[in-house]
């Protein structure tokens, strides 16, 4: 079982090596990188490449590890008992499976995505150590032990918003998705827009990298934002010449809302444009 990328996902040799190493070692693959570099999409494409079911657990700040295993709805059971519902005799009727349980119960080897694990409480990763190691957990309400039919391929993403515990990191195979170079970005663009004019791509990438290199920018535009920007340029039929002949004193690219996502960065670019105009007058 080897991952070699897909027709919809451009994976570097290092990323393919990391995925296959995690599969061989049967360890979770911990993926870090800038937002918008394709961390979540990787799990989807691994599942697609090996024809495996995908179970996605989107982690939030309020998410608890127990929710990935199962949840017991005691309130509904109490209400039903007061109404005389016969369902209360079987506690299993009030057990809701979590994403890890679904992946463990899958008849085929599944891919389990634990997305943005760093959003949760610092103890969240540690609370999953036993389940990730043994591939089993106990359901206290029913007394059963759930064991994985097939060890799932686990992909865990993190935006590096907080440090993860050492005990958790020891159990993972780690890979950092570096921001793509120009050649890789050209390949990614070609996957999304195979018929796009090459002169438009060339000039758009020049402006994109110029924007990322602006000192003091709070949020650099990402790969996914580049794809959105190109989509808008194509929709508005903006030619490469319009980008090439743009007044550099304006600083802000056309349709900048796809690339720049906060007012501080807009103000920074406006100040740079103002300084550029003053220098030209002096």
C-alpha positions, 0 to 999 in steps of 0.5 A: 500500500503506497501513496504516490500522489493523485491527479488532483493533489501535487505531493512532493517526494518528501511528503510521499515518503512521509505518508508511506513511512507512517503507513509502514510504521503504523503510526499517526502521521502528524502534518504541520504547515502554514494554513492553506498548504493542503494538510486536510486535503492530503488525508482526503487524497490518501483515502482516494488513492488507496480506495479507503473510506475516510472518517473526518474528526474536525477538532474545535476548542471545546472538543473533548477526546471522549467525543472521538470515541463515543458519547452517552446521551443520559438526558435522552434516556432519562426523558424516555424513562419518564415517558415509559419508552421501552428503548431505555432497557438497552443502554446501547440506544443512547450511545453515539459512535464517534469518528474513531469508533467508526474508523475502528469498526470499518470493514475495510482499512480506513483513513482517519483524519483528526483535523487541527488537533492544536485547537483543543485543550492541551490535554486533548492529545494525551487523552488519546494516547492509549487508544492510538497505541492499542487501537481499542477502548472500553465503553463503560456504559455497555461493558464492551471493548471496541477493537479496531478491525483494521488499524486505520491510517491516521492523519493528524493536522496542526497549524502550530497554534500551540505546542503538543505534548512530548508523549504524543509527539513520540507516537507520531511520524512528523512532517512539515509541509514547507511552502511550495516553491515556484515550480511546485506552485505552477504544477498545483495551478496546472492541476486546478486550471489546466487551460489557463494562459501561461503568461497570466500564471507567470505574472500572477505568481510574480505578484503573489511572491512579491506580496508574500515577501512584504516585510511586516505582513501579518498573514501571508497569502497561502496556496489555497488563496492563490487558487481562489485569486486565479479563479477570480482573475479568470472569471473577470477575464483580467489579462496578464497585461493588466497585471504586468502594466499595473502601477507599482505605486498602488501596491495592492493587487486587483481583487486583493480580497482573495489574498489579503485577509485583514485590515492591518495588511491592507493598511500596510500595503497602502502605507508602502504605496504612499511612501513609494509615491513620495520617493518618486516625487522627491 
